[in-house]
Amino acid sequence: MGHSNVWNSHPKNYGPGSRTCRVCGNPHGLIRKYGLMCCRQCFRSNAKEIGFIKDDLTCGNSAATFLLTSYGY
């Protein structure tokens, strides 16, 4: 039983080696939040189709701006 037969013989059920992007199969840069399981490159290209919108923080209508102004900052 050589080294090449043993290298990936144990199944990976947990840890970073067990998760890959559901779109392209890339194991690096994985976004797991909200169950996306999508790498950051695929997320950027598919964000609008998924339903994410970019929050415009320059307009002053964000939640952080509301909290700061309501407490007098």
N, CA, C and O atoms as CSV, one atom per row, in Angstrom:
chain,resi,resn,atom,element,x,y,z
A,1,MET,N,N,0.857,-1.172,0.000
A,1,MET,CA,C,0.000,0.000,0.000
A,1,MET,C,C,0.898,1.229,0.000
A,1,MET,O,O,1.509,1.564,1.015
A,2,GLY,N,N,0.972,1.886,-1.125
A,2,GLY,CA,C,1.853,3.033,-1.281
A,2,GLY,C,C,1.243,4.318,-0.740
A,2,GLY,O,O,0.090,4.351,-0.311
A,3,HIS,N,N,2.041,5.363,-0.771
A,3,HIS,CA,C,1.611,6.663,-0.248
A,3,HIS,C,C,0.454,7.244,-1.052
A,3,HIS,O,O,-0.435,7.879,-0.484
A,4,SER,N,N,0.454,7.035,-2.359
A,4,SER,CA,C,-0.614,7.585,-3.195
A,4,SER,C,C,-1.957,6.918,-2.910
A,4,SER,O,O,-3.001,7.533,-3.128
A,5,ASN,N,N,-1.953,5.699,-2.437
A,5,ASN,CA,C,-3.204,5.018,-2.108
A,5,ASN,C,C,-3.775,5.481,-0.776
A,5,ASN,O,O,-4.981,5.379,-0.551
A,6,VAL,N,N,-2.928,5.986,0.104
A,6,VAL,CA,C,-3.351,6.361,1.446
A,6,VAL,C,C,-3.725,7.839,1.530
A,6,VAL,O,O,-4.469,8.229,2.430
A,7,TRP,N,N,-3.229,8.665,0.615
A,7,TRP,CA,C,-3.314,10.125,0.751
A,7,TRP,C,C,-4.747,10.621,0.934
A,7,TRP,O,O,-5.006,11.352,1.890
A,8,ASN,N,N,-5.670,10.265,0.081
A,8,ASN,CA,C,-7.060,10.725,0.194
A,8,ASN,C,C,-8.015,9.568,0.466
A,8,ASN,O,O,-9.159,9.593,0.010
A,9,SER,N,N,-7.567,8.565,1.195
A,9,SER,CA,C,-8.420,7.409,1.438
A,9,SER,C,C,-9.413,7.652,2.570
A,9,SER,O,O,-10.461,7.008,2.612
A,10,HIS,N,N,-9.103,8.570,3.489
A,10,HIS,CA,C,-10.004,8.849,4.604
A,10,HIS,C,C,-11.039,9.888,4.174
A,10,HIS,O,O,-10.664,10.934,3.643
A,11,PRO,N,N,-12.326,9.632,4.386
A,11,PRO,CA,C,-13.342,10.598,3.962
A,11,PRO,C,C,-13.291,11.871,4.801
A,11,PRO,O,O,-13.024,11.831,6.002
A,12,LYS,N,N,-13.553,13.001,4.143
A,12,LYS,CA,C,-13.549,14.291,4.832
A,12,LYS,C,C,-14.996,14.719,5.049
A,12,LYS,O,O,-15.666,15.158,4.114
A,13,ASN,N,N,-15.473,14.592,6.275
A,13,ASN,CA,C,-16.850,14.937,6.598
A,13,ASN,C,C,-16.961,16.248,7.349
A,13,ASN,O,O,-18.061,16.778,7.501
A,14,TYR,N,N,-15.839,16.785,7.823
A,14,TYR,CA,C,-15.858,18.042,8.558
A,14,TYR,C,C,-14.545,18.758,8.315
A,14,TYR,O,O,-13.578,18.160,7.842
A,15,GLY,N,N,-14.515,20.034,8.638
A,15,GLY,CA,C,-13.311,20.825,8.436
A,15,GLY,C,C,-13.316,21.536,7.096
A,15,GLY,O,O,-14.207,21.325,6.273
A,16,PRO,N,N,-12.307,22.389,6.880
A,16,PRO,CA,C,-12.281,23.175,5.648
A,16,PRO,C,C,-12.092,22.342,4.381
A,16,PRO,O,O,-12.486,22.780,3.300
A,17,GLY,N,N,-11.509,21.172,4.487
A,17,GLY,CA,C,-11.307,20.338,3.308
A,17,GLY,C,C,-12.553,19.639,2.824
A,17,GLY,O,O,-12.554,19.063,1.736
A,18,SER,N,N,-13.610,19.675,3.605
A,18,SER,CA,C,-14.833,18.968,3.228
A,18,SER,C,C,-15.824,19.853,2.489
A,18,SER,O,O,-16.822,19.353,1.971
A,19,ARG,N,N,-15.572,21.156,2.429
A,19,ARG,CA,C,-16.537,22.081,1.840
A,19,ARG,C,C,-15.983,22.684,0.549
A,19,ARG,O,O,-14.824,23.097,0.492
A,20,THR,N,N,-16.810,22.729,-0.468
A,20,THR,CA,C,-16.444,23.356,-1.729
A,20,THR,C,C,-17.607,24.208,-2.220
A,20,THR,O,O,-18.735,24.081,-1.744
A,21,CYS,N,N,-17.313,25.068,-3.168
A,21,CYS,CA,C,-18.333,25.927,-3.767
A,21,CYS,C,C,-19.329,25.072,-4.534
A,21,CYS,O,O,-18.941,24.162,-5.267
A,22,ARG,N,N,-20.609,25.365,-4.363
A,22,ARG,CA,C,-21.621,24.579,-5.059
A,22,ARG,C,C,-21.711,24.939,-6.536
A,22,ARG,O,O,-22.324,24.201,-7.308
A,23,VAL,N,N,-21.115,26.056,-6.948
A,23,VAL,CA,C,-21.162,26.468,-8.347
A,23,VAL,C,C,-19.970,25.915,-9.124
A,23,VAL,O,O,-20.138,25.263,-10.155
A,24,CYS,N,N,-18.748,26.186,-8.612
A,24,CYS,CA,C,-17.549,25.832,-9.379
A,24,CYS,C,C,-16.689,24.765,-8.718
A,24,CYS,O,O,-15.781,24.240,-9.362
A,25,GLY,N,N,-16.939,24.425,-7.464
A,25,GLY,CA,C,-16.161,23.399,-6.787
A,25,GLY,C,C,-14.890,23.891,-6.137
A,25,GLY,O,O,-14.097,23.080,-5.660
A,26,ASN,N,N,-14.667,25.192,-6.102
A,26,ASN,CA,C,-13.465,25.772,-5.513
A,26,ASN,C,C,-13.553,25.686,-3.989
A,26,ASN,O,O,-14.580,26.064,-3.425
A,27,PRO,N,N,-12.507,25.202,-3.301
A,27,PRO,CA,C,-12.556,25.119,-1.839
A,27,PRO,C,C,-12.083,26.385,-1.131
A,27,PRO,O,O,-12.168,26.468,0.095
A,28,HIS,N,N,-11.585,27.374,-1.878
A,28,HIS,CA,C,-11.009,28.575,-1.269
A,28,HIS,C,C,-11.988,29.744,-1.331
A,28,HIS,O,O,-12.749,29.867,-2.291
A,29,GLY,N,N,-11.972,30.597,-0.316
A,29,GLY,CA,C,-12.812,31.790,-0.290
A,29,GLY,C,C,-14.286,31.482,-0.185
A,29,GLY,O,O,-15.108,32.155,-0.808
A,30,LEU,N,N,-14.633,30.477,0.591
A,30,LEU,CA,C,-16.008,30.001,0.660
A,30,LEU,C,C,-16.844,30.872,1.593
A,30,LEU,O,O,-16.419,31.181,2.706
A,31,ILE,N,N,-18.022,31.263,1.143
A,31,ILE,CA,C,-18.976,32.019,1.954
A,31,ILE,C,C,-20.021,31.030,2.443
A,31,ILE,O,O,-20.821,30.512,1.664
A,32,ARG,N,N,-20.001,30.775,3.751
A,32,ARG,CA,C,-20.916,29.798,4.338
A,32,ARG,C,C,-22.121,30.453,4.999
A,32,ARG,O,O,-23.077,29.768,5.361
A,33,LYS,N,N,-22.083,31.763,5.158
A,33,LYS,CA,C,-23.150,32.463,5.856
A,33,LYS,C,C,-24.466,32.308,5.094
A,33,LYS,O,O,-24.482,32.332,3.864
A,34,TYR,N,N,-25.553,32.150,5.820
A,34,TYR,CA,C,-26.905,31.938,5.298
A,34,TYR,C,C,-27.006,30.667,4.455
A,34,TYR,O,O,-27.938,30.524,3.664
A,35,GLY,N,N,-26.052,29.743,4.617
A,35,GLY,CA,C,-26.085,28.500,3.860
A,35,GLY,C,C,-25.764,28.658,2.388
A,35,GLY,O,O,-26.181,27.828,1.580
A,36,LEU,N,N,-25.030,29.709,2.012
A,36,LEU,CA,C,-24.724,29.942,0.602
A,36,LEU,C,C,-23.808,28.870,0.027
A,36,LEU,O,O,-24.058,28.371,-1.070
A,37,MET,N,N,-22.746,28.507,0.752
A,37,MET,CA,C,-21.750,27.537,0.289
A,37,MET,C,C,-21.285,27.878,-1.124
A,37,MET,O,O,-21.293,27.032,-2.018
A,38,CYS,N,N,-20.881,29.127,-1.306
A,38,CYS,CA,C,-20.485,29.653,-2.601
A,38,CYS,C,C,-19.184,30.420,-2.419
A,38,CYS,O,O,-19.038,31.153,-1.441
A,39,CYS,N,N,-18.233,30.268,-3.341
A,39,CYS,CA,C,-16.978,31.004,-3.205
A,39,CYS,C,C,-17.232,32.480,-3.512
A,39,CYS,O,O,-18.252,32.836,-4.101
A,40,ARG,N,N,-16.301,33.321,-3.109
A,40,ARG,CA,C,-16.517,34.763,-3.224
A,40,ARG,C,C,-16.577,35.219,-4.677
A,40,ARG,O,O,-17.272,36.185,-4.989
A,41,GLN,N,N,-15.862,34.543,-5.567
A,41,GLN,CA,C,-15.902,34.925,-6.974
A,41,GLN,C,C,-17.270,34.610,-7.587
A,41,GLN,O,O,-17.824,35.423,-8.326
A,42,CYS,N,N,-17.806,33.441,-7.282
A,42,CYS,CA,C,-19.130,33.075,-7.796
A,42,CYS,C,C,-20.219,33.919,-7.145
A,42,CYS,O,O,-21.231,34.224,-7.777
A,43,PHE,N,N,-20.017,34.299,-5.881
A,43,PHE,CA,C,-21.004,35.146,-5.221
A,43,PHE,C,C,-21.087,36.505,-5.896
A,43,PHE,O,O,-22.179,37.037,-6.096
A,44,ARG,N,N,-19.936,37.068,-6.248
A,44,ARG,CA,C,-19.940,38.377,-6.904
A,44,ARG,C,C,-20.643,38.326,-8.249
A,44,ARG,O,O,-21.343,39.269,-8.619
A,45,SER,N,N,-20.467,37.244,-8.978
A,45,SER,CA,C,-21.087,37.152,-10.300
A,45,SER,C,C,-22.570,36.787,-10.225
A,45,SER,O,O,-23.306,37.045,-11.177
A,46,ASN,N,N,-23.025,36.195,-9.123
A,46,ASN,CA,C,-24.417,35.744,-9.017
A,46,ASN,C,C,-25.206,36.443,-7.921
A,46,ASN,O,O,-26.309,36.003,-7.596
A,47,ALA,N,N,-24.685,37.509,-7.343
A,47,ALA,CA,C,-25.333,38.134,-6.185
A,47,ALA,C,C,-26.716,38.680,-6.517
A,47,ALA,O,O,-27.639,38.535,-5.716
A,48,LYS,N,N,-26.879,39.300,-7.673
A,48,LYS,CA,C,-28.187,39.867,-8.022
A,48,LYS,C,C,-29.224,38.781,-8.260
A,48,LYS,O,O,-30.389,38.944,-7.898
A,49,GLU,N,N,-28.810,37.674,-8.867
A,49,GLU,CA,C,-29.748,36.573,-9.104
A,49,GLU,C,C,-30.171,35.913,-7.797
A,49,GLU,O,O,-31.294,35.424,-7.676
A,50,ILE,N,N,-29.260,35.903,-6.812
A,50,ILE,CA,C,-29.580,35.321,-5.512
A,50,ILE,C,C,-30.540,36.227,-4.753
A,50,ILE,O,O,-31.379,35.741,-3.995
A,51,GLY,N,N,-30.427,37.544,-4.950
A,51,GLY,CA,C,-31.316,38.482,-4.288
A,51,GLY,C,C,-30.617,39.462,-3.380
A,51,GLY,O,O,-31.280,40.172,-2.624
A,52,PHE,N,N,-29.294,39.527,-3.427
A,52,PHE,CA,C,-28.552,40.472,-2.612
A,52,PHE,C,C,-28.442,41.800,-3.345
A,52,PHE,O,O,-28.268,41.842,-4.562
A,53,ILE,N,N,-28.547,42.879,-2.587
A,53,ILE,CA,C,-28.344,44.213,-3.144
A,53,ILE,C,C,-27.265,44.908,-2.342
A,53,ILE,O,O,-27.131,44.686,-1.138
A,54,LYS,N,N,-26.492,45.755,-3.016
A,54,LYS,CA,C,-25.417,46.466,-2.354
A,54,LYS,C,C,-26.013,47.669,-1.630
A,54,LYS,O,O,-26.737,48.459,-2.236
A,55,ASP,N,N,-25.720,47.813,-0.353
A,55,ASP,CA,C,-26.230,48.914,0.444
A,55,ASP,C,C,-25.403,50.156,0.166
A,55,ASP,O,O,-24.175,50.114,0.234
A,56,ASP,N,N,-26.061,51.253,-0.143
A,56,ASP,CA,C,-25.373,52.506,-0.420
A,56,ASP,C,C,-25.219,53.264,0.890
A,56,ASP,O,O,-26.187,53.817,1.411
A,57,LEU,N,N,-24.008,53.289,1.420
A,57,LEU,CA,C,-23.756,53.947,2.698
A,57,LEU,C,C,-23.532,55.439,2.552
A,57,LEU,O,O,-23.462,56.143,3.559
A,58,THR,N,N,-23.418,55.946,1.332
A,58,THR,CA,C,-23.153,57.368,1.136
A,58,THR,C,C,-24.423,58.206,1.169
A,58,THR,O,O,-24.336,59.425,1.321
A,59,CYS,N,N,-25.600,57.602,1.031
A,59,CYS,CA,C,-26.827,58.383,0.954
A,59,CYS,C,C,-27.336,58.808,2.325
A,59,CYS,O,O,-28.170,59.711,2.403
A,60,GLY,N,N,-26.871,58.196,3.400
A,60,GLY,CA,C,-27.298,58.594,4.727
A,60,GLY,C,C,-28.551,57.910,5.213
A,60,GLY,O,O,-29.080,58.294,6.256
A,61,ASN,N,N,-29.050,56.916,4.509
A,61,ASN,CA,C,-30.276,56.229,4.905
A,61,ASN,C,C,-30.015,54.864,5.518
A,61,ASN,O,O,-30.943,54.070,5.670
A,62,SER,N,N,-28.773,54.579,5.872
A,62,SER,CA,C,-28.472,53.261,6.418
A,62,SER,C,C,-28.872,53.183,7.885
A,62,SER,O,O,-29.135,54.203,8.522
A,63,ALA,N,N,-28.916,51.979,8.407
A,63,ALA,CA,C,-29.294,51.766,9.803
A,63,ALA,C,C,-28.266,52.365,10.746
A,63,ALA,O,O,-28.626,52.876,11.806
A,64,ALA,N,N,-26.987,52.312,10.375
A,64,ALA,CA,C,-25.946,52.881,11.229
A,64,ALA,C,C,-26.096,54.391,11.322
A,64,ALA,O,O,-25.909,54.966,12.395
A,65,THR,N,N,-26.430,55.041,10.214
A,65,THR,CA,C,-26.634,56.488,10.237
A,65,THR,C,C,-27.843,56.834,11.085
A,65,THR,O,O,-27.817,57.824,11.817
A,66,PHE,N,N,-28.905,56.037,11.003
A,66,PHE,CA,C,-30.096,56.284,11.806
A,66,PHE,C,C,-29.793,56.159,13.291
A,66,PHE,O,O,-30.241,56.985,14.087
A,67,LEU,N,N,-29.038,55.132,13.672
A,67,LEU,CA,C,-28.710,54.941,15.079
A,67,LEU,C,C,-27.837,56.065,15.604
A,67,LEU,O,O,-28.028,56.530,16.727
A,68,LEU,N,N,-26.881,56.503,14.799
A,68,LEU,CA,C,-25.992,57.570,15.249
A,68,LEU,C,C,-26.740,58.888,15.399
A,68,LEU,O,O,-26.489,59.630,16.350
A,69,THR,N,N,-27.652,59.195,14.482
A,69,THR,CA,C,-28.378,60.457,14.579
A,69,THR,C,C,-29.432,60.410,15.678
A,69,THR,O,O,-29.724,61.439,16.286
A,70,SER,N,N,-30.009,59.244,15.948
A,70,SER,CA,C,-31.031,59.170,16.982
A,70,SER,C,C,-30.441,59.294,18.379
A,70,SER,O,O,-31.144,59.689,19.309
A,71,TYR,N,N,-29.166,58.965,18.541
A,71,TYR,CA,C,-28.518,59.114,19.838
A,71,TYR,C,C,-27.739,60.415,19.948
A,71,TYR,O,O,-27.052,60.635,20.946
A,72,GLY,N,N,-27.830,61.269,18.960
A,72,GLY,CA,C,-27.236,62.591,19.040
A,72,GLY,C,C,-25.771,62.679,18.682
A,72,GLY,O,O,-25.092,63.600,19.137
A,73,TYR,N,N,-25.261,61.769,17.895
A,73,TYR,CA,C,-23.850,61.830,17.496
A,73,TYR,C,C,-23.667,62.597,16.223
A,73,TYR,O,O,-22.541,62.744,15.747
